[in-house]
């Protein structure tokens, strides 16, 4: 299974649109355009297909954690409930 496959499955499972993914990546200060993002979701035989690198997937996963759970509290701070 490739990074592109994982990215596609997460996108579908969380019902994310391109705008949502761009915002999630911005949570971890990672900027990407919609056209670059769409290249990851194309079929692998398409001429504009691009492989999703480890860095992009890692930043997306870190951003998704922040998106779903909220930012981690700083050391010494108590968690708000």
TORZA-401589 format. One record per residue: x, y, z of N, C-alpha, C in turn. Coordinates in steps of 0.05 Angstrom, whole numbers, padded with zeros to 5 digits, always signed. Atoms other than C-alpha are relative to their C-alpha. Layout:
N
+--------+--------+--------+--------+--------+--------+--------+--------+--------+
|    n.u |    n.v |    n.w |   ca.u |   ca.v |   ca.w |    c.u |    c.v |    c.w |
+--------+--------+--------+--------+--------+--------+--------+--------+--------+
|      X |      Y |      Z |      X |      Y |      Z |      X |      Y |      Z |
...
+--------+--------+--------+--------+--------+--------+--------+--------+--------+
***
This chain:
81
+--------+--------+--------+--------+--------+--------+--------+--------+--------+
|    n.u |    n.v |    n.w |   ca.u |   ca.v |   ca.w |    c.u |    c.v |    c.w |
+--------+--------+--------+--------+--------+--------+--------+--------+--------+
| +00017 | -00024 | +00000 | +00000 | +00000 | +00000 | +00018 | +00025 | +00000 |
| -00017 | -00024 | +00002 | +00029 | +00067 | -00020 | -00011 | +00023 | +00018 |
| +00009 | -00023 | -00015 | +00025 | +00134 | +00016 | -00024 | +00013 | -00013 |
| +00023 | -00011 | +00014 | -00024 | +00157 | -00038 | -00025 | -00016 | +00008 |
| +00023 | +00016 | -00008 | -00070 | +00099 | -00021 | -00009 | +00006 | +00028 |
| +00007 | -00007 | -00028 | -00067 | +00115 | +00053 | -00014 | +00027 | +00002 |
| +00011 | -00028 | +00001 | -00080 | +00189 | +00039 | -00029 | -00001 | -00010 |
| +00026 | +00002 | +00012 | -00140 | +00171 | -00005 | -00020 | -00012 | +00020 |
| +00018 | +00014 | -00019 | -00170 | +00124 | +00047 | -00007 | +00018 | +00024 |
| +00005 | -00018 | -00022 | -00162 | +00175 | +00103 | -00019 | +00023 | -00009 |
| +00017 | -00022 | +00011 | -00194 | +00229 | +00059 | -00029 | -00009 | -00001 |
| +00027 | +00011 | +00002 | -00255 | +00185 | +00046 | -00012 | -00006 | +00027 |
| +00009 | +00008 | -00026 | -00260 | +00159 | +00117 | -00009 | +00024 | +00017 |
| +00006 | -00024 | -00016 | -00261 | +00229 | +00147 | -00017 | +00020 | -00016 |
| +00017 | -00017 | +00017 | -00303 | +00258 | +00090 | +00012 | +00028 | -00003 |
| -00014 | -00025 | +00002 | -00251 | +00312 | +00077 | +00000 | +00010 | -00029 |
| -00002 | -00013 | +00026 | -00253 | +00361 | +00019 | +00028 | +00012 | -00003 |
| -00026 | -00011 | +00004 | -00192 | +00394 | -00012 | +00006 | +00024 | +00019 |
| -00003 | -00023 | -00018 | -00203 | +00458 | +00029 | +00007 | -00010 | +00028 |
| -00004 | +00011 | -00027 | -00206 | +00416 | +00093 | +00029 | -00010 | +00003 |
| -00027 | +00011 | -00001 | -00140 | +00381 | +00077 | +00021 | +00023 | +00000 |
| -00019 | -00022 | +00000 | -00105 | +00447 | +00061 | +00000 | +00014 | +00027 |
| +00001 | -00012 | -00027 | -00129 | +00476 | +00128 | +00013 | -00018 | +00021 |
| -00012 | +00019 | -00019 | -00107 | +00413 | +00165 | +00031 | +00002 | -00002 |
| -00029 | -00003 | +00004 | -00037 | +00419 | +00134 | +00010 | +00027 | +00010 |
| -00008 | -00027 | -00010 | -00035 | +00493 | +00153 | +00003 | -00001 | +00031 |
| -00002 | +00002 | -00029 | -00044 | +00472 | +00226 | +00028 | -00007 | +00009 |
| -00028 | +00008 | -00006 | +00027 | +00444 | +00224 | +00019 | +00016 | -00017 |
| -00017 | -00019 | +00016 | +00054 | +00502 | +00182 | +00011 | -00013 | -00026 |
| -00007 | +00013 | +00025 | +00056 | +00460 | +00118 | -00018 | +00011 | -00022 |
| +00016 | -00012 | +00021 | +00032 | +00497 | +00056 | +00001 | -00017 | -00025 |
| +00002 | +00015 | +00025 | +00007 | +00461 | -00006 | -00024 | +00011 | -00015 |
| +00022 | -00010 | +00016 | -00036 | +00483 | -00064 | -00020 | -00023 | -00006 |
| +00020 | +00020 | +00007 | -00100 | +00448 | -00086 | +00009 | -00016 | -00024 |
| -00009 | +00015 | +00024 | -00069 | +00429 | -00153 | +00021 | -00021 | +00008 |
| -00020 | +00020 | -00010 | -00010 | +00395 | -00117 | -00015 | -00023 | +00014 |
| +00016 | +00020 | -00015 | -00060 | +00360 | -00072 | -00015 | -00019 | -00018 |
| +00015 | +00016 | +00019 | -00102 | +00336 | -00130 | +00017 | -00020 | -00015 |
| -00019 | +00018 | +00014 | -00041 | +00305 | -00162 | +00004 | -00026 | +00016 |
| -00003 | +00024 | -00017 | -00037 | +00256 | -00103 | -00024 | -00019 | -00003 |
| +00025 | +00016 | +00001 | -00109 | +00232 | -00114 | -00006 | -00010 | -00029 |
| +00004 | +00010 | +00027 | -00103 | +00218 | -00189 | +00008 | -00029 | -00002 |
| -00009 | +00028 | +00005 | -00095 | +00148 | -00218 | +00030 | +00000 | -00007 |
| -00029 | +00000 | +00004 | -00023 | +00127 | -00222 | +00009 | -00001 | -00029 |
| -00008 | -00001 | +00028 | -00024 | +00122 | -00298 | -00006 | +00028 | -00013 |
| +00006 | -00027 | +00010 | -00047 | +00195 | -00305 | +00026 | +00016 | -00003 |
| -00025 | -00015 | +00004 | +00006 | +00242 | -00333 | +00007 | +00020 | +00022 |
| -00004 | -00019 | -00021 | -00003 | +00292 | -00276 | +00001 | -00013 | +00028 |
| -00001 | +00014 | -00026 | +00000 | +00239 | -00221 | +00027 | +00006 | +00014 |
| -00024 | -00005 | -00016 | +00050 | +00253 | -00165 | -00001 | -00018 | +00024 |
| -00002 | +00017 | -00024 | +00074 | +00206 | -00111 | +00000 | +00017 | +00025 |
| +00001 | -00014 | -00026 | +00057 | +00228 | -00040 | +00024 | -00009 | +00016 |
| -00024 | +00006 | -00016 | +00122 | +00232 | -00001 | -00007 | -00004 | +00029 |
| +00003 | +00005 | -00028 | +00132 | +00212 | +00071 | -00006 | +00026 | +00016 |
| +00003 | -00025 | -00014 | +00137 | +00285 | +00092 | -00028 | +00011 | -00001 |
| +00027 | -00010 | +00004 | +00069 | +00304 | +00064 | -00019 | -00016 | +00017 |
| +00018 | +00017 | -00015 | +00034 | +00244 | +00095 | +00004 | +00004 | +00030 |
| -00006 | -00005 | -00028 | +00069 | +00255 | +00162 | -00012 | +00026 | +00010 |
| +00011 | -00026 | -00008 | +00049 | +00328 | +00164 | -00031 | -00001 | +00001 |
| +00030 | +00002 | +00000 | -00023 | +00310 | +00145 | -00009 | -00015 | +00025 |
| +00008 | +00015 | -00024 | -00027 | +00258 | +00201 | +00003 | +00017 | +00025 |
| -00004 | -00017 | -00023 | +00001 | +00307 | +00252 | -00021 | +00022 | +00001 |
| +00021 | -00020 | +00002 | -00048 | +00360 | +00228 | -00027 | -00011 | +00006 |
| +00026 | +00013 | -00005 | -00106 | +00311 | +00230 | -00004 | -00005 | +00030 |
| +00002 | +00003 | -00029 | -00090 | +00296 | +00303 | -00008 | +00026 | +00013 |
| +00007 | -00026 | -00012 | -00092 | +00370 | +00320 | -00028 | +00008 | -00007 |
| +00027 | -00006 | +00009 | -00156 | +00378 | +00279 | -00021 | -00015 | +00016 |
| +00020 | +00017 | -00014 | -00191 | +00321 | +00315 | +00001 | +00004 | +00031 |
| -00003 | -00001 | -00029 | -00163 | +00328 | +00386 | +00004 | +00028 | +00011 |
| -00008 | -00026 | -00009 | -00140 | +00400 | +00390 | +00030 | +00000 | +00006 |
| -00029 | -00001 | -00005 | -00070 | +00425 | +00404 | +00008 | -00013 | +00026 |
| -00010 | +00012 | -00025 | -00027 | +00390 | +00456 | +00005 | +00022 | +00020 |
| -00006 | -00020 | -00020 | -00023 | +00428 | +00522 | +00030 | +00002 | +00004 |
| -00029 | -00003 | -00005 | +00045 | +00457 | +00537 | +00007 | -00013 | +00027 |
| -00008 | +00013 | -00025 | +00086 | +00424 | +00592 | -00006 | +00019 | +00024 |
| +00006 | -00016 | -00024 | +00063 | +00447 | +00660 | -00029 | +00010 | +00001 |
| +00028 | -00008 | +00002 | -00007 | +00465 | +00636 | -00018 | -00024 | +00006 |
| +00019 | +00021 | -00005 | -00067 | +00425 | +00659 | -00019 | -00001 | -00024 |
| +00018 | +00004 | +00023 | -00113 | +00396 | +00606 | -00028 | +00011 | +00008 |
| +00027 | -00010 | -00005 | -00180 | +00432 | +00601 | -00021 | -00021 | -00008 |
| +00022 | +00020 | +00005 | -00242 | +00387 | +00605 | -00026 | +00014 | -00002 |
+--------+--------+--------+--------+--------+--------+--------+--------+--------+
***
